[in-house]
Amino acid sequence: MSTTEELQTLVLTILDAKGTIPNTKDLITSDNKEVDQLALLGALKSLSIADKEMVKYETIEEEVWVLTNEGNEIADKGSHEAKVFDTIPVGEEGIAISALREILGETAKIGQGKAFKNKWVIKNGDNLVRAVDSIIDQTRIDLEVIRSTGTHSDQKVLFELRKRKLCDKHKVISYSVSKGPKFSLTIEKQARDVTFEMLQSGEWKTANFKKYNFDALGIPPSGGHLHPLMKVREEFRQIFFEMGFEEMPTNKFVESSFWNFDSLFQPQQHPARDAHDTFFLKDPAICTQFPTEYLKRVKEVHSIGGYGSTGYGYDWKIEEAQKLILRTHTTAVSSFMLYNLAQQKEFKPVKYFSIDRVFRNETVDATHLAEFHQVEGVIADKGLTLGDLIGFMNTFFNKMGVKNLRFKPAYNPYTEPSMEIFSYHQGLGKWVEMGNSGMFRPEMLEPMGLDPDVRVIAWGLGLERPTMIKYGINNIRELLGHKVNLTTIQNNPICLF
């Protein structure tokens, strides 16, 4: 395809030699190809704009008849009816209809009727026999005329061939071109922008700038799209708000080991606190700002027990509690919020939730990433039981459309009793763990200063796995990372469970 500059040069050269171009449909490019009239229009517009006026042009609209693919094939090789006649041998025996169809295929079925109509053939039993010695393939002749002239003198012929879908009427647009008042063989390149060099040299004062087209719409910017994970996240948030929850602040990815582990009554020698499971910071490496009295009570319950517990019986070290980490769960935020609740003069029941990123030193596979989102909620009130937790989980997941749940007893350092929550994943064909839950232990709550009658039910869920179930994704690496299908993100509507 010729460029705009090449087409401009072609037009200007011909105008210089001949003065006018009566019809651009006859133009031939330097590589002996017909000029694309749409591309030519762009070149003519550029040459005729007000600040150039190098050429003038007028539009010519013509209606011409063109052959379809089938029409071109007949013009080259003959009509279906002519092929049927040519296939029938000379003589009274003719050819069996079944044999004709084996030779010509679909052509026999189409051409047979036309050959009968033209009285070229007759039927003799199950055979077809020639009724005339020779034929004139008028269909082929008519199509050749249309192809060479763009029309036909007989309108009935055009109507019949169009009915057979061998030709059709097309509108052809071309242009007549003449010299403009500023005609020249040299195209002055117009500046589009004021550059730094122009300002430095003063060239901007005399430069010929291209006029700005205020009517041009430009390329519409592509809008942003919500990731499926963010759609499901918003669904979770709306469910929590509907059930009367308050969102916790989770804007700190870096947390101290004290709030992430120790305040949750998780021992310092627990495997989850090892470098194989947790990301530790090097700079800064520690935090030293903790509530002094609360720190002492946490140390005591770990070391010697209290609140009806014997503790873990080990030498609790402040150095371990001070280590900064990338939080392994948002329960660190729940712990801090419950501590603040305990400092209130009068206890009031609360419902807290959070949805944010957490970090584990995991090996990446189809269902695990080193970074994922946790959906966490806590309810603090007096007289809560495990039945309240199970009932809430069923209600919560039913609102998402997930009804196939199972609960399995589990162990957590900071909850007793504890339960794992499972849902059946149709794509993976197995039960998938959705999260963990339980009732916070007295060893965690009472050192904060909460009344012994206060019970807290809590749960932590993954955001990624419910999203995978909703969108039928089998591999978490297709939800996050370089394997994500961007078209899926763009096309999926706002998620509604």
Helices and strands as residue ranges (DSSP letters): H 4-18, E 20-21, G 24-26, H 37-48, E 55-67, H 69-77, H 80-87, E 95-96, H 97-104, H 106-117, E 121-124, E 127-130, H 138-149, H 155-163, E 167-179, H 196-201, G 203-205, H 228-242, E 246-247, E 254-256, H 257-260, G 262-264, G 271-273, H 292-303, H 318-322, E 324-326, H 331-342, E 350-359, E 371-382, H 386-399, E 405-412, E 415-425, E 430-440, H 442-445, G 446-448, E 454-462, H 464-471, G 476-478, H 486-491
